[in-house]
Protein backbone atom coordinates (compact mmCIF):
# COMPACT_ATOMS: atom_id res chain seq x y z
CA UNK A 1 0.00 0.00 0.00
CA UNK A 2 2.80 2.39 0.84
CA UNK A 3 4.39 1.69 -2.54
CA UNK A 4 1.17 2.71 -4.27
CA UNK A 5 0.96 5.95 -2.27
CA UNK A 6 4.64 6.70 -2.97
CA UNK A 7 4.12 6.12 -6.71
CA UNK A 8 1.13 8.46 -6.66
CA UNK A 9 3.13 11.10 -4.79
CA UNK A 10 6.12 10.80 -7.12
CA UNK A 11 3.86 11.30 -10.15
CA UNK A 12 1.75 14.15 -8.77
CA UNK A 13 3.94 15.87 -6.18
CA UNK A 14 0.85 16.21 -3.96
CA UNK A 15 1.97 17.02 -0.41
CA UNK A 16 -1.16 15.48 1.12
CA UNK A 17 -0.30 12.17 -0.54
CA UNK A 18 3.17 12.33 1.02
CA UNK A 19 1.66 13.02 4.43
CA UNK A 20 -0.68 10.05 3.98
CA UNK A 21 2.33 7.87 3.21
CA UNK A 22 4.08 9.04 6.38
CA UNK A 23 0.95 8.36 8.41
CA UNK A 24 0.70 4.85 6.98
CA UNK A 25 4.36 4.23 7.81
CA UNK A 26 3.88 5.24 11.43
CA UNK A 27 0.85 3.00 12.04
CA UNK A 28 1.55 -0.29 13.81
CA UNK A 29 1.51 -3.29 11.51
CA UNK A 30 -0.40 -5.64 13.86
CA UNK A 31 -3.85 -4.06 14.02
CA UNK A 32 -6.78 -5.67 15.82
CA UNK A 33 -9.25 -7.47 13.59
CA UNK A 34 -12.09 -5.02 14.13
CA UNK A 35 -9.86 -1.94 13.78
CA UNK A 36 -7.78 -3.00 10.79
CA UNK A 37 -10.33 -4.64 8.56
CA UNK A 38 -11.54 -2.59 5.65
CA UNK A 39 -14.45 -5.00 5.25
CA UNK A 40 -15.80 -4.32 8.76
CA UNK A 41 -18.18 -1.51 7.87
CA UNK A 42 -20.61 -2.09 10.76
CA UNK A 43 -18.39 -0.20 13.19
CA UNK A 44 -18.26 2.98 11.07
CA UNK A 45 -20.40 5.93 12.14
CA UNK A 46 -23.43 6.67 9.98
CA UNK A 47 -24.38 10.21 9.02
CA UNK A 48 -28.17 10.30 9.16
CA UNK A 49 -28.29 13.82 7.71
CA UNK A 50 -27.81 12.61 4.16
mmCIF file of the N, C-alpha and C atoms, coordinates in Angstrom:
data_MODEL
# 
_entry.id   MODEL 
# 
loop_
_atom_site.group_PDB 
_atom_site.id 
_atom_site.type_symbol 
_atom_site.label_atom_id 
_atom_site.label_alt_id 
_atom_site.label_comp_id 
_atom_site.label_asym_id 
_atom_site.label_entity_id 
_atom_site.label_seq_id 
_atom_site.pdbx_PDB_ins_code 
_atom_site.Cartn_x 
_atom_site.Cartn_y 
_atom_site.Cartn_z 
_atom_site.occupancy 
_atom_site.B_iso_or_equiv 
_atom_site.pdbx_formal_charge 
_atom_site.auth_seq_id 
_atom_site.auth_comp_id 
_atom_site.auth_asym_id 
_atom_site.auth_atom_id 
_atom_site.pdbx_PDB_model_num 
ATOM 1   N N  . UNK A 1 1  ? 0.829   -1.191 0.000   1.00 0.00 ? 1  UNK A N  1 
ATOM 2   C CA . UNK A 1 1  ? 0.000   0.000  0.000   1.00 0.00 ? 1  UNK A CA 1 
ATOM 3   C C  . UNK A 1 1  ? 0.872   1.253  0.000   1.00 0.00 ? 1  UNK A C  1 
ATOM 4   N N  . UNK A 1 2  ? 1.930   1.225  0.784   1.00 0.00 ? 2  UNK A N  1 
ATOM 5   C CA . UNK A 1 2  ? 2.803   2.389  0.842   1.00 0.00 ? 2  UNK A CA 1 
ATOM 6   C C  . UNK A 1 2  ? 3.473   2.621  -0.510  1.00 0.00 ? 2  UNK A C  1 
ATOM 7   N N  . UNK A 1 3  ? 3.793   1.541  -1.217  1.00 0.00 ? 3  UNK A N  1 
ATOM 8   C CA . UNK A 1 3  ? 4.395   1.691  -2.541  1.00 0.00 ? 3  UNK A CA 1 
ATOM 9   C C  . UNK A 1 3  ? 3.451   2.396  -3.500  1.00 0.00 ? 3  UNK A C  1 
ATOM 10  N N  . UNK A 1 4  ? 2.177   2.070  -3.416  1.00 0.00 ? 4  UNK A N  1 
ATOM 11  C CA . UNK A 1 4  ? 1.174   2.712  -4.266  1.00 0.00 ? 4  UNK A CA 1 
ATOM 12  C C  . UNK A 1 4  ? 1.079   4.204  -3.959  1.00 0.00 ? 4  UNK A C  1 
ATOM 13  N N  . UNK A 1 5  ? 1.054   4.545  -2.675  1.00 0.00 ? 5  UNK A N  1 
ATOM 14  C CA . UNK A 1 5  ? 0.965   5.950  -2.271  1.00 0.00 ? 5  UNK A CA 1 
ATOM 15  C C  . UNK A 1 5  ? 2.230   6.692  -2.693  1.00 0.00 ? 5  UNK A C  1 
ATOM 16  N N  . UNK A 1 6  ? 3.395   6.048  -2.551  1.00 0.00 ? 6  UNK A N  1 
ATOM 17  C CA . UNK A 1 6  ? 4.643   6.695  -2.971  1.00 0.00 ? 6  UNK A CA 1 
ATOM 18  C C  . UNK A 1 6  ? 4.637   6.946  -4.479  1.00 0.00 ? 6  UNK A C  1 
ATOM 19  N N  . UNK A 1 7  ? 4.171   5.964  -5.251  1.00 0.00 ? 7  UNK A N  1 
ATOM 20  C CA . UNK A 1 7  ? 4.122   6.125  -6.706  1.00 0.00 ? 7  UNK A CA 1 
ATOM 21  C C  . UNK A 1 7  ? 3.195   7.278  -7.081  1.00 0.00 ? 7  UNK A C  1 
ATOM 22  N N  . UNK A 1 8  ? 2.058   7.366  -6.418  1.00 0.00 ? 8  UNK A N  1 
ATOM 23  C CA . UNK A 1 8  ? 1.125   8.459  -6.664  1.00 0.00 ? 8  UNK A CA 1 
ATOM 24  C C  . UNK A 1 8  ? 1.768   9.806  -6.318  1.00 0.00 ? 8  UNK A C  1 
ATOM 25  N N  . UNK A 1 9  ? 2.456   9.865  -5.177  1.00 0.00 ? 9  UNK A N  1 
ATOM 26  C CA . UNK A 1 9  ? 3.127   11.100 -4.791  1.00 0.00 ? 9  UNK A CA 1 
ATOM 27  C C  . UNK A 1 9  ? 4.216   11.475 -5.794  1.00 0.00 ? 9  UNK A C  1 
ATOM 28  N N  . UNK A 1 10 ? 5.012   10.497 -6.218  1.00 0.00 ? 10 UNK A N  1 
ATOM 29  C CA . UNK A 1 10 ? 6.116   10.801 -7.125  1.00 0.00 ? 10 UNK A CA 1 
ATOM 30  C C  . UNK A 1 10 ? 5.619   11.282 -8.481  1.00 0.00 ? 10 UNK A C  1 
ATOM 31  N N  . UNK A 1 11 ? 4.413   10.863 -8.865  1.00 0.00 ? 11 UNK A N  1 
ATOM 32  C CA . UNK A 1 11 ? 3.864   11.298 -10.149 1.00 0.00 ? 11 UNK A CA 1 
ATOM 33  C C  . UNK A 1 11 ? 3.144   12.639 -10.051 1.00 0.00 ? 11 UNK A C  1 
ATOM 34  N N  . UNK A 1 12 ? 2.562   12.933 -8.895  1.00 0.00 ? 12 UNK A N  1 
ATOM 35  C CA . UNK A 1 12 ? 1.752   14.145 -8.768  1.00 0.00 ? 12 UNK A CA 1 
ATOM 36  C C  . UNK A 1 12 ? 2.444   15.245 -7.981  1.00 0.00 ? 12 UNK A C  1 
ATOM 37  N N  . UNK A 1 13 ? 3.317   14.884 -7.037  1.00 0.00 ? 13 UNK A N  1 
ATOM 38  C CA . UNK A 1 13 ? 3.942   15.874 -6.175  1.00 0.00 ? 13 UNK A CA 1 
ATOM 39  C C  . UNK A 1 13 ? 2.989   16.433 -5.126  1.00 0.00 ? 13 UNK A C  1 
ATOM 40  N N  . UNK A 1 14 ? 1.858   15.768 -4.913  1.00 0.00 ? 14 UNK A N  1 
ATOM 41  C CA . UNK A 1 14 ? 0.850   16.214 -3.960  1.00 0.00 ? 14 UNK A CA 1 
ATOM 42  C C  . UNK A 1 14 ? 1.360   16.003 -2.535  1.00 0.00 ? 14 UNK A C  1 
ATOM 43  N N  . UNK A 1 15 ? 1.452   17.076 -1.774  1.00 0.00 ? 15 UNK A N  1 
ATOM 44  C CA . UNK A 1 15 ? 1.974   17.022 -0.411  1.00 0.00 ? 15 UNK A CA 1 
ATOM 45  C C  . UNK A 1 15 ? 1.065   16.191 0.490   1.00 0.00 ? 15 UNK A C  1 
ATOM 46  N N  . UNK A 1 16 ? -0.236  16.263 0.294   1.00 0.00 ? 16 UNK A N  1 
ATOM 47  C CA . UNK A 1 16 ? -1.159  15.481 1.123   1.00 0.00 ? 16 UNK A CA 1 
ATOM 48  C C  . UNK A 1 16 ? -0.941  13.985 0.917   1.00 0.00 ? 16 UNK A C  1 
ATOM 49  N N  . UNK A 1 17 ? -0.592  13.573 -0.286  1.00 0.00 ? 17 UNK A N  1 
ATOM 50  C CA . UNK A 1 17 ? -0.300  12.169 -0.540  1.00 0.00 ? 17 UNK A CA 1 
ATOM 51  C C  . UNK A 1 17 ? 0.949   11.740 0.213   1.00 0.00 ? 17 UNK A C  1 
ATOM 52  N N  . UNK A 1 18 ? 1.948   12.621 0.259   1.00 0.00 ? 18 UNK A N  1 
ATOM 53  C CA . UNK A 1 18 ? 3.169   12.332 1.018   1.00 0.00 ? 18 UNK A CA 1 
ATOM 54  C C  . UNK A 1 18 ? 2.860   12.202 2.502   1.00 0.00 ? 18 UNK A C  1 
ATOM 55  N N  . UNK A 1 19 ? 2.029   13.086 3.014   1.00 0.00 ? 19 UNK A N  1 
ATOM 56  C CA . UNK A 1 19 ? 1.659   13.025 4.429   1.00 0.00 ? 19 UNK A CA 1 
ATOM 57  C C  . UNK A 1 19 ? 0.878   11.752 4.736   1.00 0.00 ? 19 UNK A C  1 
ATOM 58  N N  . UNK A 1 20 ? 0.035   11.318 3.806   1.00 0.00 ? 20 UNK A N  1 
ATOM 59  C CA . UNK A 1 20 ? -0.680  10.053 3.976   1.00 0.00 ? 20 UNK A CA 1 
ATOM 60  C C  . UNK A 1 20 ? 0.310   8.903  4.059   1.00 0.00 ? 20 UNK A C  1 
ATOM 61  N N  . UNK A 1 21 ? 1.325   8.921  3.194   1.00 0.00 ? 21 UNK A N  1 
ATOM 62  C CA . UNK A 1 21 ? 2.331   7.870  3.208   1.00 0.00 ? 21 UNK A CA 1 
ATOM 63  C C  . UNK A 1 21 ? 3.048   7.821  4.554   1.00 0.00 ? 21 UNK A C  1 
ATOM 64  N N  . UNK A 1 22 ? 3.409   8.987  5.082   1.00 0.00 ? 22 UNK A N  1 
ATOM 65  C CA . UNK A 1 22 ? 4.082   9.041  6.378   1.00 0.00 ? 22 UNK A CA 1 
ATOM 66  C C  . UNK A 1 22 ? 3.177   8.538  7.493   1.00 0.00 ? 22 UNK A C  1 
ATOM 67  N N  . UNK A 1 23 ? 1.901   8.842  7.403   1.00 0.00 ? 23 UNK A N  1 
ATOM 68  C CA . UNK A 1 23 ? 0.950   8.360  8.408   1.00 0.00 ? 23 UNK A CA 1 
ATOM 69  C C  . UNK A 1 23 ? 0.825   6.844  8.342   1.00 0.00 ? 23 UNK A C  1 
ATOM 70  N N  . UNK A 1 24 ? 0.789   6.299  7.138   1.00 0.00 ? 24 UNK A N  1 
ATOM 71  C CA . UNK A 1 24 ? 0.705   4.847  6.978   1.00 0.00 ? 24 UNK A CA 1 
ATOM 72  C C  . UNK A 1 24 ? 1.968   4.169  7.497   1.00 0.00 ? 24 UNK A C  1 
ATOM 73  N N  . UNK A 1 25 ? 3.114   4.793  7.313   1.00 0.00 ? 25 UNK A N  1 
ATOM 74  C CA . UNK A 1 25 ? 4.360   4.226  7.808   1.00 0.00 ? 25 UNK A CA 1 
ATOM 75  C C  . UNK A 1 25 ? 4.405   4.190  9.320   1.00 0.00 ? 25 UNK A C  1 
ATOM 76  N N  . UNK A 1 26 ? 3.797   5.156  9.974   1.00 0.00 ? 26 UNK A N  1 
ATOM 77  C CA . UNK A 1 26 ? 3.878   5.240  11.432  1.00 0.00 ? 26 UNK A CA 1 
ATOM 78  C C  . UNK A 1 26 ? 2.846   4.371  12.140  1.00 0.00 ? 26 UNK A C  1 
ATOM 79  N N  . UNK A 1 27 ? 1.860   3.858  11.417  1.00 0.00 ? 27 UNK A N  1 
ATOM 80  C CA . UNK A 1 27 ? 0.849   2.999  12.042  1.00 0.00 ? 27 UNK A CA 1 
ATOM 81  C C  . UNK A 1 27 ? 1.451   1.641  12.366  1.00 0.00 ? 27 UNK A C  1 
ATOM 82  N N  . UNK A 1 28 ? 1.052   1.055  13.488  1.00 0.00 ? 28 UNK A N  1 
ATOM 83  C CA . UNK A 1 28 ? 1.546   -0.288 13.814  1.00 0.00 ? 28 UNK A CA 1 
ATOM 84  C C  . UNK A 1 28 ? 1.035   -1.313 12.804  1.00 0.00 ? 28 UNK A C  1 
ATOM 85  N N  . UNK A 1 29 ? 1.861   -2.288 12.512  1.00 0.00 ? 29 UNK A N  1 
ATOM 86  C CA . UNK A 1 29 ? 1.510   -3.292 11.510  1.00 0.00 ? 29 UNK A CA 1 
ATOM 87  C C  . UNK A 1 29 ? 0.494   -4.310 12.023  1.00 0.00 ? 29 UNK A C  1 
ATOM 88  N N  . UNK A 1 30 ? 0.487   -4.623 13.295  1.00 0.00 ? 30 UNK A N  1 
ATOM 89  C CA . UNK A 1 30 ? -0.401  -5.637 13.855  1.00 0.00 ? 30 UNK A CA 1 
ATOM 90  C C  . UNK A 1 30 ? -1.674  -5.020 14.407  1.00 0.00 ? 30 UNK A C  1 
ATOM 91  N N  . UNK A 1 31 ? -2.611  -4.665 13.564  1.00 0.00 ? 31 UNK A N  1 
ATOM 92  C CA . UNK A 1 31 ? -3.854  -4.058 14.023  1.00 0.00 ? 31 UNK A CA 1 
ATOM 93  C C  . UNK A 1 31 ? -4.825  -5.126 14.492  1.00 0.00 ? 31 UNK A C  1 
ATOM 94  N N  . UNK A 1 32 ? -5.720  -4.765 15.396  1.00 0.00 ? 32 UNK A N  1 
ATOM 95  C CA . UNK A 1 32 ? -6.785  -5.673 15.821  1.00 0.00 ? 32 UNK A CA 1 
ATOM 96  C C  . UNK A 1 32 ? -7.684  -5.966 14.638  1.00 0.00 ? 32 UNK A C  1 
ATOM 97  N N  . UNK A 1 33 ? -8.377  -7.092 14.693  1.00 0.00 ? 33 UNK A N  1 
ATOM 98  C CA . UNK A 1 33 ? -9.252  -7.473 13.588  1.00 0.00 ? 33 UNK A CA 1 
ATOM 99  C C  . UNK A 1 33 ? -10.319 -6.427 13.303  1.00 0.00 ? 33 UNK A C  1 
ATOM 100 N N  . UNK A 1 34 ? -10.985 -5.951 14.338  1.00 0.00 ? 34 UNK A N  1 
ATOM 101 C CA . UNK A 1 34 ? -12.087 -5.018 14.130  1.00 0.00 ? 34 UNK A CA 1 
ATOM 102 C C  . UNK A 1 34 ? -11.593 -3.615 13.784  1.00 0.00 ? 34 UNK A C  1 
ATOM 103 N N  . UNK A 1 35 ? -10.377 -3.271 14.099  1.00 0.00 ? 35 UNK A N  1 
ATOM 104 C CA . UNK A 1 35 ? -9.858  -1.943 13.777  1.00 0.00 ? 35 UNK A CA 1 
ATOM 105 C C  . UNK A 1 35 ? -9.179  -1.912 12.417  1.00 0.00 ? 35 UNK A C  1 
ATOM 106 N N  . UNK A 1 36 ? -8.569  -3.006 11.999  1.00 0.00 ? 36 UNK A N  1 
ATOM 107 C CA . UNK A 1 36 ? -7.780  -2.996 10.788  1.00 0.00 ? 36 UNK A CA 1 
ATOM 108 C C  . UNK A 1 36 ? -8.482  -3.507 9.561   1.00 0.00 ? 36 UNK A C  1 
ATOM 109 N N  . UNK A 1 37 ? -9.647  -4.052 9.698   1.00 0.00 ? 37 UNK A N  1 
ATOM 110 C CA . UNK A 1 37 ? -10.327 -4.638 8.565   1.00 0.00 ? 37 UNK A CA 1 
ATOM 111 C C  . UNK A 1 37 ? -11.099 -3.584 7.787   1.00 0.00 ? 37 UNK A C  1 
ATOM 112 N N  . UNK A 1 38 ? -10.820 -3.514 6.514   1.00 0.00 ? 38 UNK A N  1 
ATOM 113 C CA . UNK A 1 38 ? -11.543 -2.585 5.649   1.00 0.00 ? 38 UNK A CA 1 
ATOM 114 C C  . UNK A 1 38 ? -12.966 -3.097 5.425   1.00 0.00 ? 38 UNK A C  1 
ATOM 115 N N  . UNK A 1 39 ? -13.147 -4.405 5.507   1.00 0.00 ? 39 UNK A N  1 
ATOM 116 C CA . UNK A 1 39 ? -14.451 -4.997 5.251   1.00 0.00 ? 39 UNK A CA 1 
ATOM 117 C C  . UNK A 1 39 ? -15.410 -4.885 6.420   1.00 0.00 ? 39 UNK A C  1 
ATOM 118 N N  . UNK A 1 40 ? -14.951 -4.429 7.581   1.00 0.00 ? 40 UNK A N  1 
ATOM 119 C CA . UNK A 1 40 ? -15.795 -4.324 8.760   1.00 0.00 ? 40 UNK A CA 1 
ATOM 120 C C  . UNK A 1 40 ? -16.464 -2.951 8.782   1.00 0.00 ? 40 UNK A C  1 
ATOM 121 N N  . UNK A 1 41 ? -17.523 -2.802 8.024   1.00 0.00 ? 41 UNK A N  1 
ATOM 122 C CA . UNK A 1 41 ? -18.180 -1.510 7.873   1.00 0.00 ? 41 UNK A CA 1 
ATOM 123 C C  . UNK A 1 41 ? -19.218 -1.245 8.952   1.00 0.00 ? 41 UNK A C  1 
ATOM 124 N N  . UNK A 1 42 ? -19.589 -2.271 9.742   1.00 0.00 ? 42 UNK A N  1 
ATOM 125 C CA . UNK A 1 42 ? -20.608 -2.086 10.757  1.00 0.00 ? 42 UNK A CA 1 
ATOM 126 C C  . UNK A 1 42 ? -20.166 -1.140 11.858  1.00 0.00 ? 42 UNK A C  1 
ATOM 127 N N  . UNK A 1 43 ? -18.865 -1.038 12.095  1.00 0.00 ? 43 UNK A N  1 
ATOM 128 C CA . UNK A 1 43 ? -18.388 -0.196 13.187  1.00 0.00 ? 43 UNK A CA 1 
ATOM 129 C C  . UNK A 1 43 ? -18.213 1.263  12.784  1.00 0.00 ? 43 UNK A C  1 
ATOM 130 N N  . UNK A 1 44 ? -18.423 1.586  11.523  1.00 0.00 ? 44 UNK A N  1 
ATOM 131 C CA . UNK A 1 44 ? -18.258 2.978  11.069  1.00 0.00 ? 44 UNK A CA 1 
ATOM 132 C C  . UNK A 1 44 ? -19.478 3.811  11.458  1.00 0.00 ? 44 UNK A C  1 
ATOM 133 N N  . UNK A 1 45 ? -19.265 5.075  11.807  1.00 0.00 ? 45 UNK A N  1 
ATOM 134 C CA . UNK A 1 45 ? -20.398 5.931  12.138  1.00 0.00 ? 45 UNK A CA 1 
ATOM 135 C C  . UNK A 1 45 ? -21.235 6.246  10.888  1.00 0.00 ? 45 UNK A C  1 
ATOM 136 N N  . UNK A 1 46 ? -22.521 6.404  11.085  1.00 0.00 ? 46 UNK A N  1 
ATOM 137 C CA . UNK A 1 46 ? -23.434 6.667  9.981   1.00 0.00 ? 46 UNK A CA 1 
ATOM 138 C C  . UNK A 1 46 ? -23.960 8.094  10.116  1.00 0.00 ? 46 UNK A C  1 
ATOM 139 N N  . UNK A 1 47 ? -23.867 8.852  9.041   1.00 0.00 ? 47 UNK A N  1 
ATOM 140 C CA . UNK A 1 47 ? -24.384 10.208 9.025   1.00 0.00 ? 47 UNK A CA 1 
ATOM 141 C C  . UNK A 1 47 ? -25.838 10.152 8.577   1.00 0.00 ? 47 UNK A C  1 
ATOM 142 N N  . UNK A 1 48 ? -26.756 10.392 9.486   1.00 0.00 ? 48 UNK A N  1 
ATOM 143 C CA . UNK A 1 48 ? -28.173 10.296 9.160   1.00 0.00 ? 48 UNK A CA 1 
ATOM 144 C C  . UNK A 1 48 ? -28.719 11.569 8.517   1.00 0.00 ? 48 UNK A C  1 
ATOM 145 N N  . UNK A 1 49 ? -27.870 12.566 8.318   1.00 0.00 ? 49 UNK A N  1 
ATOM 146 C CA . UNK A 1 49 ? -28.293 13.816 7.711   1.00 0.00 ? 49 UNK A CA 1 
ATOM 147 C C  . UNK A 1 49 ? -28.225 13.807 6.200   1.00 0.00 ? 49 UNK A C  1 
ATOM 148 N N  . UNK A 1 50 ? -27.939 12.673 5.611   1.00 0.00 ? 50 UNK A N  1 
ATOM 149 C CA . UNK A 1 50 ? -27.809 12.605 4.157   1.00 0.00 ? 50 UNK A CA 1 
ATOM 150 C C  . UNK A 1 50 ? -29.129 12.417 3.498   1.00 0.00 ? 50 UNK A C  1 
# 
